[in-house]
């Protein structure tokens, strides 16, 4: 059984500047005791030789090698644009509009 007492819950609430009534103190005492007991059970099940893991199956990157391939020229990329200028796509301003 855990060592969570109503006095401890009141103390933690005071440190957190949370005003609790007696019903909340009783409920939080019970809930925190369950949490602490659960963590203790897990800690007992793990020995010192158990490695920490985030995934049960090892992960590996599956990146393909970078290969330089021909791409569109600037003129080709801008050829389908409704409006362009100075080698860039031209769009209507959306900020600082009056």
N, C-alpha and C positions, 0 to 999 in steps of 0.2 A: 504494500500500500504506500502511496506517496505521502509526502510531508506537506501537502497543501492544506492550510488551515484557513478559516475565515479571517483570522488576524493577518495572515500573510496577504490574502486577497485585499483586505482593507489597506494594508501598507502599500501594496503595488498600485492600488487605485489612487492613493494619496500622492505617491510619487508621480503618477501620470496626470494628476489633477483631474480625476474623474470622480464625480459624485455618485456613489452607489447606495441604493436602499438595501435593506436587509434581505429582501427576496433575491436581488441581483447578486449580493455577496454569496448567498447560499448556492445559487445556480452556477456562478463562476467558480466557486470552490469545487463543486462536483465536476464541472467540465474540465477545469485545469488539472484535477487529479487524474482524470481519464487520459488526458494528453501526456502527462508526465509518466504515468504507468506504461503507456504504449511505447514511449521512447525508451524507457528502461528495459522493456521486453526485447525490443530490437537490439539494444546495446548488448544484452546478454547473448543474443544469438550470433553476434559477430565476434569472431576471434581476432587477434592481432595480425593474422596472416591473410585476412580477407582484403583484396585490393578494392579501392574505391572505384566505382563504375558509374557512368552515366547512361550506358547502353549495354544490354546483355550480349549483343553481338558486336565484335569489333568493326569499326567503320573505316573505309579507305576512300580517298578521293578518286574520282573516276574522270578526271580531266583528260581531254585529248591534247596532244601536242599542238602548239600554235603553228599554223601554216599560213604564210602570206599568200593571198590569192588576189587576182585582179578585182578591182572594184570600180564603181561608177566614177566618172570624172565629175568635177564640180558642175560643169554645164549640164551633164546628163542628170545629175541629182536635182538640179533646179528646173529642168525642162518641164516637169509636170506641175510646178507650183503655180497657184493662181496669181501670185505677185512676188517678185524678187528684186533685189537691188544690191549693188556692191558685193556680189557673190554670196548673198545670204537670203534666206526666206524672209519675206516681209509680211508682218501680221499687224492687225490693228492693236493699238495700245490698250491695255486693260487697267493699268495703274496710273494714278495722277490724272485721271480724266476730269475735265471741267464741264 
